[in-house]
Amino acid sequence: MTKASPKVRVGVVDYEMGNLHSVAKALALQGADVTISSVKAELRSSDILLLPGVGSFGAAMRNLARNGMDDFVRQWTIEEGKPYLGFCLGLQLLFEASEESPGVPGLGILKGTVDRFLPKDFSGGDYRVPHMGWNTLSVLPPGKPFFKGLSAKDFVYFVHTFYPRPADEKVIAATSDYGRTFCAAAAKGNLFATQFHPEKSGDVGQRIIASALQALGKETASCWLYPRSI
């Protein structure tokens, strides 16, 4: 009898800032074994650590620091090099600082800042802040393992007023355009994070989640690459 491949185990960090259940459901649709927790011991056995998030950069960093989860994420990604996924705020928090919360240090896992969309970005166009709704992506080489089968006509869902500006452009995995071209996803080693919400992006988001789980989960991944609507 052929032994079934183990499910990839995803630990979703609960720091009171994320739409945790929709994220967990999206992961489960791709066969992941999901644990939502704020307890480091419960997350440590995960194959992939996921930081979702909706809300303020400063409040998120304070919540992470409350029980040492900020240091746990740094140890996981920097010292141990384990697989990391981030959605929306889970991308922004990777950087050193944000214009949203001056004086509040970010995780500093990636060099760079998080900047605000400015009125001058939108001269000559009918744009509103926040950037809310569906938009397309341009995938760059670091993003290829995570966007398998994505076409230039596929749309993903954004809700944000701020966007990351990496100091090293080589980590930009995908860009999008909203008045200006901005970093829509970043990838470095075992780290992949998106400014958009894959869990809210329908079948396209499911394909991206599937590709990310396969790329980061490696031999632990079981049955991916089949889009499953939420």
Buried (B, 14 or more C-beta within 10 A) or exposed (E): EEEEEEBBBBBBBBBEBBBBEBBBEBBBBBBBBBBBBBEBEEBBEBBBBBBBBBBBBBBBBBBBBEEEBBBBBBBBBBEEEBBBBBBBBBBBBBBBBBBBBEEBEBBBBBEBBBBEBEEEBBEEEEBEBEBEEBBBBEBBEBBBBBBBEBEEEBBBBBBBEBBBBBEEEEBBBBBBEBBBEBBBBBBBEBBBBBBBBBBBBBEBBBBBBBBBBBBBBEEBBBEBBEBBEE
